[in-house]
Amino acid sequence: MSHGFDTLQIHAGAQPDPATGARQTPIYQTTAYVFRDADHAAALFNLQEVGFIYSRLTNPTVAVLQERIATLEGGAGAVCCSSGHAAQIMALFPLMQPGCNIVASTRLYGGTVTQFSQTIKRFGWSATFVDFDDTDAVKAAIDENTRAVFCESVANPGGYITDLDAISAISNDAGVPLIVDNTSATPYLCRPFEHGASLVVHSTTKYLTGNGTVTGGVVVDSGTFDWSASDKFPSLSQPEPAYHGLKFHETFGPLAFTFHGIAVGLRDLGMTMNPQGAHYTLMGIETLSLRMQRHVENAQKVAAWLEADDRIESVTYAGLPSSPYYDRVEKICPKGAGGLFTFAVKGGYEACIKLVNALEIFSHVANLGDTRSLIIHSASTTHRQLSPEQQKAAGAEPNMVRVSIGIEDADDLIADLDQALTQATA
């Protein structure tokens, strides 16, 4: 029996606790689990049986969250970890070797640009950044050493919408997976697997949790990519020495990537999500659809007001008919363009700083996807480490501020922006 999104966001992955009958998923605050006997322990360590060994690898609370997110995304399995940045490394880890590269969109969160342009070099990996609206450039950037294509469904900070169908067609032709960061859209607004993506990552810190309490990340596997179709992915297709020559794809099929993420990724990288954090995220997901509806409704109203205001140069919200990405909303995000966008203030950098300082309801924080409305001046904060060219490509120019529209009364948000703009542009 199939269920709707609103039902799955509450029930997927969870059952009443068998020991106590507790209806809500308990927080299993334990590091280790007692084996039935020595044979049971050996079977778990040999990956011959699924179960709990040690909470760096698996935990019952986290397992419920993994199944719930995988179900909402329409994936085969998921691996939760400590942050969105950890999820990106976890997604790349089974795919990459020294000398390999990824092709990434220029429209990414600034921290992701830094992770891909600087930090992954220490692993011997590299990234080529391309404007994903230029599909010919994406094709040209893929070479024999490319192991993944990476983009955001709704890009941070500008709220740009990526044509996932066009990009996945290119990655599939090249025999490499498309990894989509679906943080800003959530599976309620966008389901990347339905547009040809192979893997999805989230910062669960943002909309999935929705209340700004805990950090977390997740990698979701579609279960559809053929890891054995070429010799590009030996970690998944070839014998694994640590498990007596076991071949992950041959043994686990659609769950190969998920099992590798736990049995090798979490085992050796240790970027584990804690059970308390998983509990907070499970609580948040129960109201995901309700929150996203209000985020979209408010963002649409606020963006339209800003676009009509003489103190504003431009607004990037894809839900506005003036946006070059407006036509993609119905195809990629049919329930709305999300709650994230930027706008340019007349008066430039200095006016942006005054605006941020004058707001009262909006919180000036380095986060997004909260129930509260948030604002940040990306060029001086989240995208500060980028060059002016990179800032422009990412949509984080000095005269831009990024807003994450919350679920408050939209008229109150407009009034707060109005008074702050008056001070900023006086």
Legacy VTK file of the C-alpha trace (Angstrom):
# vtk DataFile Version 3.0
C-alpha trace
ASCII
DATASET POLYDATA
POINTS 426 float
0.000 0.000 0.000
1.455 3.338 -1.037
1.096 6.415 1.151
1.212 10.149 0.521
4.071 12.461 1.486
2.282 13.855 4.554
1.785 10.328 5.924
5.313 9.172 5.147
6.956 12.182 6.797
5.383 11.032 10.085
5.459 7.237 9.820
8.214 6.083 7.408
10.872 3.972 9.091
9.223 3.980 12.516
7.253 1.450 14.541
6.163 1.489 18.202
9.115 0.474 20.374
8.877 -3.345 20.780
10.202 -3.300 24.337
8.006 -0.563 25.819
5.327 0.286 23.262
6.605 3.885 23.085
4.954 5.495 20.062
7.660 8.074 19.438
11.070 6.812 18.276
13.265 6.545 21.401
16.672 8.178 21.622
18.971 5.164 21.820
21.742 6.914 23.756
24.201 4.029 23.678
27.611 3.455 22.165
27.448 -0.338 21.797
25.052 -3.280 21.531
25.208 -6.732 23.146
25.669 -9.608 20.694
23.532 -12.727 21.046
26.636 -14.894 20.883
30.031 -15.101 19.167
28.543 -16.299 15.874
26.148 -13.344 15.804
29.045 -10.944 16.349
31.090 -12.570 13.561
28.154 -12.417 11.132
27.659 -8.701 11.809
31.340 -7.895 11.325
31.419 -9.946 8.095
28.377 -8.022 6.734
26.506 -11.331 6.561
23.772 -10.043 8.855
22.300 -6.564 9.348
22.246 -5.250 12.891
23.837 -2.941 15.439
27.478 -3.156 16.484
28.709 0.275 17.560
27.093 3.697 17.224
29.823 5.089 15.008
28.363 2.769 12.365
24.673 2.328 13.125
22.208 3.392 15.790
18.470 2.583 15.987
17.385 6.253 16.215
19.589 7.242 13.303
18.398 4.199 11.337
14.790 5.421 11.514
15.859 8.825 10.209
17.835 7.220 7.372
14.842 5.173 6.265
12.482 8.144 6.536
14.613 10.436 4.381
15.300 7.684 1.841
11.565 7.039 1.591
10.695 10.720 1.125
13.354 11.042 -1.603
12.270 7.805 -3.288
15.706 6.260 -2.738
16.914 2.759 -1.878
18.861 3.728 1.230
20.548 6.556 3.100
23.487 7.212 5.410
23.255 9.996 7.982
26.343 11.820 9.177
27.461 14.794 11.232
26.875 17.723 8.824
26.067 18.655 5.252
29.773 19.095 4.532
30.420 15.607 5.910
27.683 14.280 3.617
29.459 15.722 0.580
32.726 13.984 1.473
30.805 10.788 2.268
29.141 10.947 -1.157
32.451 11.368 -2.985
34.515 8.950 -0.878
33.446 5.676 -2.596
33.785 7.244 -6.051
37.112 9.015 -5.979
40.800 8.126 -6.106
43.876 10.364 -6.426
43.829 11.981 -9.863
40.049 11.888 -10.204
37.843 14.947 -10.588
34.278 16.131 -10.287
32.436 18.629 -12.473
30.576 21.081 -10.247
28.185 23.951 -10.758
29.451 27.474 -10.170
26.193 28.144 -8.317
26.942 26.491 -4.986
27.093 27.471 -1.337
30.404 29.266 -0.721
31.610 26.662 1.761
31.043 23.953 -0.828
33.048 25.919 -3.405
35.913 26.135 -0.916
35.640 22.443 0.009
35.759 21.441 -3.657
38.310 23.984 -4.881
40.732 23.773 -1.946
40.226 21.028 0.627
39.654 18.017 -1.626
43.021 18.722 -3.285
44.573 17.204 -0.156
42.998 13.881 -1.155
44.411 14.195 -4.675
40.941 15.036 -6.033
40.001 18.119 -8.036
36.929 19.997 -9.220
36.116 21.817 -12.449
33.499 24.555 -11.994
31.100 25.217 -14.851
27.971 27.299 -15.416
25.343 24.537 -15.499
23.076 26.639 -17.712
25.706 26.031 -20.414
25.173 22.344 -21.094
27.861 22.273 -23.789
30.377 23.475 -21.212
29.272 20.746 -18.809
29.790 18.099 -21.500
33.199 19.538 -22.399
34.347 19.559 -18.771
33.798 15.815 -18.285
36.882 13.727 -19.070
38.112 10.173 -18.481
38.995 11.016 -14.875
35.607 12.507 -13.962
33.779 10.459 -11.349
30.755 12.635 -10.545
28.756 15.697 -11.539
27.568 17.896 -8.657
24.938 20.620 -8.372
22.253 22.050 -6.098
18.597 21.655 -7.078
17.761 25.120 -5.730
21.102 26.861 -5.464
22.232 28.767 -2.385
22.253 31.770 -2.176
20.246 32.959 -5.183
17.526 30.315 -5.332
18.457 29.438 -8.927
16.837 26.237 -10.181
19.019 23.725 -12.012
17.681 21.891 -15.072
18.270 18.475 -13.531
16.881 16.589 -16.537
19.403 18.197 -18.888
22.340 17.685 -16.514
21.461 14.075 -15.672
21.238 13.246 -19.383
24.826 14.458 -19.752
26.133 12.616 -16.684
24.351 9.395 -17.642
25.825 9.546 -21.158
29.258 9.920 -19.560
28.668 6.968 -17.221
29.084 8.985 -14.011
26.554 9.712 -11.260
24.837 13.057 -10.820
24.942 14.132 -7.166
22.310 16.717 -6.249
22.377 18.781 -3.073
18.642 19.010 -2.333
18.986 20.986 0.915
17.223 24.158 -0.211
14.332 22.385 -1.933
13.782 19.324 0.293
12.030 16.253 -1.153
8.710 18.046 -0.679
9.520 20.565 -3.421
11.949 18.554 -5.571
12.677 14.846 -6.065
15.994 14.706 -7.937
15.825 10.930 -8.557
12.756 11.517 -10.731
14.943 13.792 -12.879
17.776 11.287 -13.346
20.019 11.972 -10.333
21.917 9.029 -8.830
22.708 10.415 -5.374
21.203 13.156 -3.205
22.847 14.948 -0.290
21.290 17.203 2.334
22.396 19.381 5.147
19.672 18.109 7.493
20.590 21.122 9.639
18.389 23.237 7.385
14.785 22.629 6.283
14.572 18.947 7.237
15.142 19.752 10.922
13.714 23.232 10.449
14.276 24.653 13.904
17.969 25.551 14.050
18.838 23.117 16.849
21.270 20.521 15.458
23.685 19.965 12.596
23.509 16.894 10.408
23.865 15.539 6.903
22.629 12.644 4.811
23.563 10.866 1.582
20.660 9.179 -0.204
21.226 6.522 -2.883
18.741 6.053 -5.711
19.830 2.419 -6.021
19.720 2.730 -9.814
23.314 3.475 -10.828
25.283 0.541 -12.260
28.574 0.692 -10.375
29.898 -2.324 -12.293
29.268 -0.974 -15.804
32.872 0.288 -16.031
36.102 0.129 -14.072
35.625 3.698 -12.781
34.326 2.719 -9.324
36.536 -0.072 -7.961
35.522 0.609 -4.336
32.044 -0.602 -5.237
32.691 -3.055 -8.066
35.995 -4.726 -7.106
36.949 -6.955 -4.137
37.219 -5.122 -0.820
40.307 -6.363 1.092
38.903 -5.362 4.488
35.951 -7.751 3.975
37.790 -10.789 2.558
37.273 -9.797 -1.071
33.562 -8.979 -0.854
32.296 -6.973 -3.843
29.791 -4.404 -2.615
27.790 -4.020 -5.833
27.710 -7.739 -6.555
26.683 -8.555 -2.979
24.297 -5.752 -2.083
22.937 -4.648 -5.470
20.835 -1.458 -5.161
22.070 -0.976 -1.585
25.784 -1.202 -2.487
26.488 2.505 -2.031
24.563 2.657 1.249
26.323 -0.379 2.728
29.711 0.984 1.641
28.871 4.318 3.277
28.333 2.596 6.608
30.806 -0.305 6.470
33.721 1.743 5.080
32.774 5.436 5.140
31.507 5.752 8.714
33.879 3.034 9.905
36.974 4.920 8.751
35.940 8.580 8.452
33.837 8.521 11.609
31.581 11.458 10.668
28.700 10.048 12.692
25.329 11.620 13.484
24.458 11.412 17.172
21.103 9.888 18.202
19.903 13.065 19.942
20.477 15.013 16.728
18.615 12.367 14.739
15.700 12.675 17.165
15.434 16.454 16.660
15.507 15.964 12.891
12.803 13.293 13.027
10.647 15.762 14.994
11.241 18.419 12.351
10.419 16.195 9.393
6.978 15.440 10.847
5.901 18.982 9.836
8.065 19.367 6.716
5.254 19.717 4.174
3.353 22.224 6.324
6.435 24.348 6.831
7.507 24.244 3.193
4.064 25.378 2.055
4.329 28.441 4.318
7.977 29.103 3.381
6.961 29.203 -0.302
3.826 31.279 0.302
5.734 33.855 2.351
8.723 33.952 -0.015
6.459 34.597 -2.978
4.762 37.500 -1.194
7.964 39.060 0.168
9.839 38.698 -3.141
7.022 40.363 -5.083
6.969 43.266 -2.602
10.740 43.706 -2.824
10.711 43.638 -6.632
8.179 46.474 -6.677
10.175 48.629 -4.229
12.261 51.495 -5.649
15.052 50.898 -3.124
15.756 47.439 -4.592
17.756 46.871 -7.783
16.830 43.223 -8.379
15.385 40.068 -6.792
16.492 36.543 -7.740
13.465 34.544 -6.564
12.633 31.925 -9.194
8.939 32.126 -8.363
8.722 35.605 -9.911
7.700 35.764 -13.592
10.701 38.053 -14.207
13.151 35.295 -13.207
14.992 33.485 -16.036
14.354 30.301 -14.000
10.590 30.820 -13.705
9.810 28.230 -16.383
11.817 25.596 -14.492
9.733 25.873 -11.341
6.811 23.838 -12.677
9.126 21.120 -14.009
11.701 20.819 -11.213
9.881 22.238 -8.164
6.163 21.941 -8.957
5.055 22.847 -5.413
7.017 26.108 -5.375
10.412 27.729 -5.690
11.406 27.462 -2.028
12.092 30.102 0.586
15.630 31.171 -0.330
16.691 34.065 -2.564
18.828 37.177 -2.766
18.095 40.798 -3.526
20.325 43.708 -4.484
20.020 46.927 -2.487
20.588 50.331 -4.065
23.569 51.806 -2.248
25.687 48.664 -2.573
27.824 47.057 0.118
27.346 49.786 2.735
23.561 49.799 2.340
23.493 46.018 2.751
25.405 46.255 6.028
23.033 48.948 7.336
20.034 46.854 6.296
21.262 43.774 8.132
21.926 45.827 11.277
18.513 47.533 11.213
16.275 44.468 10.932
14.355 43.341 14.017
12.405 40.168 13.115
14.986 38.781 10.679
17.931 37.165 12.470
21.448 37.828 11.148
22.874 34.295 11.173
24.913 31.940 8.980
22.111 29.436 8.469
19.003 28.893 6.358
15.881 26.757 6.415
14.760 27.804 9.888
11.156 28.532 10.914
12.526 32.016 11.648
13.354 34.422 8.835
17.102 34.818 8.430
19.333 37.240 6.556
23.023 37.394 5.752
25.327 39.455 3.585
26.994 36.609 1.706
29.914 38.591 0.259
31.209 39.482 3.724
30.417 36.133 5.383
29.521 32.779 3.758
31.125 33.674 0.415
33.858 35.952 1.811
36.633 33.470 1.005
35.771 33.497 -2.714
37.266 35.748 -5.360
35.070 38.543 -6.812
34.657 36.398 -9.944
33.570 33.391 -7.874
31.202 35.571 -5.837
29.581 36.844 -9.014
29.281 33.335 -10.470
27.678 32.099 -7.246
25.259 35.036 -7.132
26.828 36.571 -4.024
27.901 40.012 -5.235
28.724 42.727 -2.663
25.377 44.526 -3.206
23.357 41.358 -2.501
21.843 40.015 0.705
20.473 36.499 1.098
17.203 35.884 2.865
15.738 32.630 4.102
12.059 33.423 4.520
10.498 31.806 7.576
6.948 30.914 8.525
6.024 34.092 10.420
3.274 36.478 9.277
4.384 37.713 5.850
3.044 41.220 6.482
5.255 41.488 9.577
8.293 40.459 7.516
7.489 43.079 4.875
7.071 45.766 7.540
10.440 44.844 9.066
12.164 45.013 5.668
10.440 48.325 4.949
11.694 50.060 8.098
15.205 48.629 7.711
15.421 49.699 4.053
14.379 53.198 5.070
17.363 53.328 7.432
19.736 51.624 4.999
19.018 53.899 2.025
18.405 57.205 3.828
LINES 1 427
426 0 1 2 3 4 5 6 7 8 9 10 11 12 13 14 15 16 17 18 19 20 21 22 23 24 25 26 27 28 29 30 31 32 33 34 35 36 37 38 39 40 41 42 43 44 45 46 47 48 49 50 51 52 53 54 55 56 57 58 59 60 61 62 63 64 65 66 67 68 69 70 71 72 73 74 75 76 77 78 79 80 81 82 83 84 85 86 87 88 89 90 91 92 93 94 95 96 97 98 99 100 101 102 103 104 105 106 107 108 109 110 111 112 113 114 115 116 117 118 119 120 121 122 123 124 125 126 127 128 129 130 131 132 133 134 135 136 137 138 139 140 141 142 143 144 145 146 147 148 149 150 151 152 153 154 155 156 157 158 159 160 161 162 163 164 165 166 167 168 169 170 171 172 173 174 175 176 177 178 179 180 181 182 183 184 185 186 187 188 189 190 191 192 193 194 195 196 197 198 199 200 201 202 203 204 205 206 207 208 209 210 211 212 213 214 215 216 217 218 219 220 221 222 223 224 225 226 227 228 229 230 231 232 233 234 235 236 237 238 239 240 241 242 243 244 245 246 247 248 249 250 251 252 253 254 255 256 257 258 259 260 261 262 263 264 265 266 267 268 269 270 271 272 273 274 275 276 277 278 279 280 281 282 283 284 285 286 287 288 289 290 291 292 293 294 295 296 297 298 299 300 301 302 303 304 305 306 307 308 309 310 311 312 313 314 315 316 317 318 319 320 321 322 323 324 325 326 327 328 329 330 331 332 333 334 335 336 337 338 339 340 341 342 343 344 345 346 347 348 349 350 351 352 353 354 355 356 357 358 359 360 361 362 363 364 365 366 367 368 369 370 371 372 373 374 375 376 377 378 379 380 381 382 383 384 385 386 387 388 389 390 391 392 393 394 395 396 397 398 399 400 401 402 403 404 405 406 407 408 409 410 411 412 413 414 415 416 417 418 419 420 421 422 423 424 425
